[in-house]
Amino acid sequence: MRRRSFAIATAAAPLAGCGIAEVRTFPTLAAAVAAVDALGPRDRTDGEWPLPKVLHHLAQSVEFSIDGYPELRSALFRWAIGSVAFAVFEARGKMGHSLSEPIPGAPTLDERAALEPAKARLLAALRRFEAHEAALAPHFAYGALDKGQYLRAHLMHLANHWTEVVRA
């Protein structure tokens, strides 16, 4: 445990004194829900994935936090790298990750999916997460997160993908 504390402290040292920053773009679940709900048929992304695929990917992430991820990184990875990465993301209030990388082991997402079902799935997943009171599954990369940490992870994940959303 002392090694983990040392690793986290070492990685987060440049962020000392910063605490936990407000999540940029989506500081609350309500803000995220409103943004997803406002998406229209002419909105798109300027990234590799079409907007419906992005929304399904985000829904998968929320659903897996409740139901369990299909694959987990090794315990060593989650302990030594994933937990440190999450601590840095929390301190910054934003995350950065490959925006065209699927969740390990997740079902393949349809490139031609329609927008409205994708929106509905993500909104339903967010409502389900909000209402969920039981324990949450370990994150495939970050390991065990409590509900508040998971909420921040989901909001940061959504905000990261939102950098590619182009509103019509």
Long-range contacts (C-beta under 8 A, 24 or more apart in sequence): 4-79, 4-80, 4-83, 7-80, 7-84, 8-83, 8-84, 8-87, 11-84, 11-87, 11-88, 12-84, 12-87, 12-88, 12-91, 15-88, 15-91, 15-92, 18-91, 18-92, 19-91, 20-90, 20-91, 20-93, 20-152, 21-90, 21-91, 21-92, 21-93, 21-94, 22-93, 23-93, 23-94, 23-152, 23-155, 23-156, 23-159, 24-93, 24-94, 24-159, 25-94, 25-158, 25-159, 25-162, 26-155, 26-158, 26-159, 26-162, 27-155, 28-155, 29-126, 29-130, 29-151, 29-155, 32-126, 32-154, 32-155, 32-158, 33-123, 33-126, 33-127, 35-162, 36-119, 36-122, 36-123, 36-126, 36-158, 37-119, 37-123, 39-115, 39-119, 39-165, 39-167, 40-115, 40-167, 40-168, 41-115, 42-168, 43-115, 43-165, 43-166, 43-167, 43-168, 44-165, 44-166, 44-168, 45-164, 45-165, 45-166, 46-164, 46-166, 47-99, 47-100, 47-164, 48-99, 48-100, 49-99, 49-100, 49-109, 49-111, 49-164, 50-111, 50-112, 50-113, 51-115, 51-118, 51-165, 52-110, 52-113, 52-114, 52-115, 52-117, 52-118, 53-109, 53-110, 53-111, 53-113, 53-118, 54-99, 54-161, 54-164, 54-165, 55-115, 55-118, 55-119, 55-121, 55-122, 56-109, 56-110, 56-113, 56-118, 56-121, 56-122, 57-102, 57-103, 57-106, 57-109, 57-161, 58-122, 58-125, 58-154, 58-157, 58-158, 58-161, 59-118, 59-121, 59-122, 59-124, 59-125, 60-103, 60-106, 60-107, 60-109, 61-103, 61-154, 61-157, 62-122, 62-125, 62-126, 62-128, 62-129, 62-154, 63-125, 63-128, 64-103, 64-106, 64-137, 64-140, 65-129, 65-136, 65-137, 65-139, 65-145, 65-150, 65-153, 65-154, 66-128, 66-129, 66-132, 66-136, 66-137, 67-137, 68-137, 69-103, 69-104, 69-105, 69-137, 69-138, 69-139, 69-140, 70-103, 70-104, 70-105, 70-106, 71-104, 71-105, 71-140, 72-138, 72-140, 73-104, 73-140, 73-141, 77-141, 78-138, 78-139, 78-140, 78-141, 78-142, 78-143, 79-143, 81-141, 82-139, 82-141, 82-142, 82-143, 83-142, 83-143, 85-141, 85-142, 86-139, 86-141, 86-142, 86-145, 86-149, 86-153, 89-153, 89-156, 90-149, 90-152, 93-156, 94-156, 94-159, 94-160, 95-153, 95-156, 95-157, 95-159, 95-160, 96-160, 97-157, 97-160, 99-160, 99-161, 99-163, 99-164, 103-140, 104-140, 126-154, 129-154
